[in-house]
């Protein structure tokens, strides 16, 4: 996701909307991308952390959320709620 954001920022830095391409515009728009990369590596160096491969990550804390979602889905399947019209859902979301 970060790489996609950096690509989009680069595109907007080279071809800005409603402005002429210029070096000043490029550097003022794209300065955040190299700073992000530098911050990431300075953090890794300062705190002496390593890059962890996805297969080595521990997602055991997320198991509780998965179980909670599964229980809610079972309860909804056992006791389905009534269908609410689109108009009522919009009014409810606006009114709170």
N, C-alpha and C positions, 0 to 999 in steps of 0.2 A: 504494500500500500504506500509506503514511504517513497519507494522508487517511482510509482505512478505520479505521486504528488510532485516529486522533483522534476519529472519529465514535463508535467503540465506547467510548472513554474518556468522551466527553461523555454517552453514554447511561448508563453506569455512575455517572457523577457526579450525574446528575439522578435516576435511579432505581436506587439501590444495592441490592445483594443483602443481605439480613439486616440492614438498617439503615433508619432513618427518613430521608427526604430532609431535608437541612438545609444552610444556607449553609456551615457549617464543613466538612461532609462534601464538598460540592461543590468548594470551593476546595482542600481537601487532596487530592482525587482528580484534579482537572482542571488543577492547577498545571503539570504537565509539558507540556501542549500549547502554551500560549503561550510557555513557555521554549524549546521546540524551535524554534518559528517565529522567535523573537527570536535564538536562537543562529545559525540559518541565515543570517539577513540581516546580523547582525553579522560573521559569517565572510566573507560576500560583500563587505561594505563594507571590512573590515580588510585583506583580502588582495587587494582590487580585482579579483576574478574576475567573470566574466560567466556568465549562465545559458546553457548550450549546448543548442541544439535537437537532438533525437534524430537528425535526418538529417545533422547536422554532426559527430556523434561518430565517433571512429576506433575501430573494433572489429577492426583488423587483427591485434592480438595474440591475439585469440580464434581466429583461423584455425588455429593449431597444434592447439588442443584439438579443433576440428571434424575436422581431418584424423586425429588420433589416434583419435577415436571411430569414424570411418568405417573405419579400418584394423582396429580391434577387431571391428566388426560383420562385416566381410568374413571375418576369420579364424574367427569363430564360425560363420558360414554355411558356410564350407568344411570346418571340423572341428567339428561340433556336439558339445557335451558331453552326457554321459549324463544322463537325467532322474533327479533325486533326489527322494525322497518328502518330503512335508511334515514328517513326524516326524523324518527325518534332518536336514533343514534347521534345524528348531527346536533339536534337540540340538546341532548344530554351532554355531549362533549363541550358545547358552548356554555350551557348553563352550569355545568359542573356537577 
